[in-house]
Amino acid sequence: MLKHAAIVWALILVAQPALSEDMGLYLGYQGGSYWLNGEFSHGGTRRSDSGRAHGPYAGYRFHRYGAVEVQHLYQKETDERITYEGEVTVVSLRPTLPVNEKWEFYGKLGWAWIDGDLGLTANSFPGERAESVAKNVPLFGLGTRWAMWGLHARVEFQFDGSTLRGEATDIGLYTLGVEYVF
């Protein structure tokens, strides 16, 4: 029995550095695509559009199964119908489900502060409409993360149910990111 306890203790001591090297502060950068989807009061039809988003993020992994994270995204889109330029700051809790030492799934539950300028021009609308958007809304997300070559790569999907222009409009975001754990 004592021999088994010694083996288990030795395995715990050997495995601990592998688990703890992923703990602590991490910094990263992500880029991807976002979309706006919702109803605009002129004409009663649903309109949607998409654009690019990118920005830095930082977090602290306090446990193998959890981290807190802050991210700041720059969003910009311009075409013949909708122009949108904005910034989003997100603070979130990131519960994690490790699959093995190099791969994990995670969720995100947080709060987003959205600040931007929205312009709308279309054939069915008279003139151009423009307004500033300043909202704070709950944010949800799912992602996966791989450890490789001293860096981590991640793919993430985030969405909220924010209200732009006083009506139900969804904003979603797909990103690919790279991070370094200190």
N, C-alpha and C positions, 0 to 999 in steps of 0.2 A: 504494500500500500504506500509506503513512504517513497518507493521508487517511482510510482505513478505520479505522486504529488510533485516530486522533483522534476519529472519530465514536463508536466503541465506548467509548473512555474518557469522552467527554462523556455518553453514555447511562448509564454506570455511576455517574458523579457525580450525575446528575439522579435516577436511580432509588434511590440509597442513602438519602436522607431518607425516602422512602416506605416502605422496608423497616424502617429503624431506628426510626421513630416508634412502631412496635408493640412494640419491645423494652423491657425493663426491668420495673419493678414494676407490678403491677396489683392492684386491690382490687375485690371484688364481693359481691353478695348473691344467694342463690338460694332458691327455694321450689318445692315439688312434693309428690309422693306417694311413699310407700314401701309395701312389702308384706312380710309374713312368710309363708312357705310351708314346711310341714314336717310330720313325724310326731311326734305326742305319744304317749307310752307308754300312756295310758289309752284303750283301745278299739282301738288299732292303726290308726286312720284318719288320713288327711292332713287337716290343718286349715290354713286360710289366713285372713289378715286384712290390712287396709291402714289407713293413716293419713296424716297430714300431716307434712312435714319442711321445715325452713327453717334458714338460717344463713349466716354470712359466710364468705368465702374470700379468700385472698391468694396471689399467686404471683410468680415472677420468670421472665420469658422471657429466657433467656440466648442463644438462637439462633433463627433463623427456624423451625427444625424441632424446637424443644424448649423445655420450661419445667418448673419444679418448682412444686408447689402444696401449700398447707395449707388445709384446710377444717374447719369445725366445724358440725355439724348438730344441731338440736334435733328430736326425734321425739316425737310424742304421738298416741295413739289410744285411744279408749274406746268400747265398745259392750257389748252384753249377754254376749258370749262372752270377749273378750280385752281386757285393758287393758295398755297398754305406754307407758312414758314413759322416754326415754333420751337420751343424747348420744353422738355419734360424732365422733371426731377422725381425720382422714385426712391422711397425707403421701404424695404421689404424684409420679411422673415423668410428664410429659405430652408424648409425641411427637406432632408436628403434621405434617399434610400440607396445605400451602396449595393452594387451587384457583385463586384469584386474589388481588388485594390486599385484598379485602373479605370473603372467605369461605374457611373452612378446616375440615377434619375433624381430629379428634384422638382419641387413645386415652389410657387412664390405666392405670398399673400402680403400685400402692402398698400401703400398709399401713393398716388401720383399727383404732382402739381403740374398742370399744363398751362403754358403761356404762349400764345401765338396770334398770328394775324391770318384771317380767312377771307378770301375774295371769291366771288362766284359770278360767272358770266355764262349765259347759255342762250340759245335761240328762243326758247320759250319764256325767258325772263326779260322784262324790260330793263335795260341799263345794267350796270354792274353793281353788285352788293358787296360791301366789305364790312368787316367787324373784327374787333379784337376778342380773343378767347382767353379767359382766365378761369380755370376750373381746378378743383381738387376732388379726386374721385378714387374709389377703391380700385386696386389692380390685382389681377390674378395671372398666374403663369405656370408653364410646365417646361421642363428642359432636361437635357442629358449632358453629361460632362465626361471627358476622357482625359486621363493623365498620360502624357507622352513626352519624352525627351526633356524633362525638367519644366515643361510648360503644360498647361491644361487647355483643351479646346472645348467649346460648348456650343450647342444649338439650343435655341430658346424660342418659345412662343408666349407672348403676353397679350392680354386683352383687358378692356374695361368697358363699362356701360355708361360712359360719360354722356353728358348732354351738351351738344354744340347747337347753337342757334335756338335754344329753348325746346328742342325736340330730341327724341331718342336717336342717338347716333353712336355707333360703336367705333372704337379705334383699336386696331389690332397691330401686332408687330412681330415679325419673324427676324431673328438675328443669328449671326455666327460670331463667336467671340474667342479671344485668346487671352489667357491670364497667367500670371506668375505668382506662385505662392512663396512668401518669405519665410 
